[in-house]
Amino acid sequence: MSGRARIVAVQDGVVTVAAEAGARLVRNQAARILPARPGPDGRQERLMAEVLRIRGREADLQVFESTAGVAVGDVVELGDRPLSARLGPGLLGGLFDGLQRPLEALAACHGTFLPRGAEVPPLDPAAR
């Protein structure tokens, strides 16, 4: 993690954040938004986002899930690398969403309707 930021505005699926002291902002950087309110199932949601535009210590993030419930003041964890895909055994023949989350594994954990911020490893580490 390369630092934290706080949300200063939410508009039309774009979130504007202000980086905390010492945090590094980089274009295309992956980030996770942690809404203060827990999700419907009571768990802490971690919404994937990507840095689109930087203006000094502020940045605009594209959130890849609904921003309902995301509010000014919520914490954002800034990643230390760009949004990317993992390559390896098990990739071919798998069904993934746009964030490389394996749909079969998500359905096995959460059922047909996936909650926001659901996370499972993109590839099975035991696959060869």
N, C-alpha and C positions, 0 to 999 in steps of 0.2 A: 504494500500500500504506500502511495506517495503523498498521503496527507488527507485532510478532511476539508469539507466546505459546508456552508449552510445555504439553504435555499432562500433567495430574496424575491423571486417572482415565479409564478406558474401561469402560463397562458398558451392555450391551444396545443397542448402536448409538448411544449418546450419549457424547460425549467432553467431559470437563471440562478447561478450560484455565486457566492463570494467565497474565495479560498481563504482558509485560516492561515495564520503566519507560518511560514516554513513549508506550506503545501505547494506542490508543483503542478501547474496546468499545462497540458500538452494536447494539441489537436489530435482527434481520433482516439484519445485515451478512454479506456473503459472505466466506468464508475458504477457504484451501487447506491441507490437512494433508499434510505431507511425511514419510511414514514413513522411519525411518532405514535399514531394510532395503530394498534394491532389489526391484523387482517380478520376476516369473518371467522376464521377457525382459531383465533387467539394467538397465532404465531407472528413473530416479527417478519415483515415482508422485506425483501431485498430486491429492488427493481433495477434491472440492467439498463444502463444508459451509456451514451457516447458523447464526448466533448465535440461540439460542432464549431464553435466560434469563441475566441478569447479576446477580451478587452481589458487589458491590465490585470487586475486581481479578480475580475468577474469572467464567467464563461456561460455560454448557452449549451444545454445538454438536450439531446434527443432521447426521450424515454421510449423503450420498446414495448411497454405495456400501458394500460390505462393509468392516467395520473389522478384518478378519483381518490380523494383522501390525502393526496400529497399537499403539504402546506408550507407556507413561509416559516422558516426556522428549522425545518427538518434537516437531519444530518445526511451528508453525502460522503461516501468513502471513495476517494480517487485512487484508481489502480495505478500500477507502475508500468503498464504496457498498453499498447493499442488493443482495441477489440480485434480478436483473431479467432481462427478455427484450429482445433487440434486434429492432427492427422495421425493415423496409425491403424493397426488391425481392428476390425470391427466396423470401420467406417463404411465400406462398400456393403450394400444390401440393407443398411439401416435407414430408418425414416426419422428425419430430424426437423425441428422447426428452424426459423431463421437465426436463432441464437445457438444452434448446434445442441439443443436439448433433445435427447432421444425420446420420441413420442411413445414408444412401447413401454419404456421404463417409467416415464411420467404417468401413463395410464395405470400401470401396475401399482404405483404409489398413491395416486390421487383419484383414480377413476376417470370417467369420461370428461368431466368438466374440470379443467386445470385451474388451480388457484394462481393468483398473481404471484410472481416472484418465486415460483417453484424451481428448485434446483436439483439436478442429478448429474453425475459425471457424464461428459459427452461420449466417452468410450469406456468399455469394460476393461479394467486393467488386467483381468485374467485372460482376455482374448489373445490368441496367438495366430 
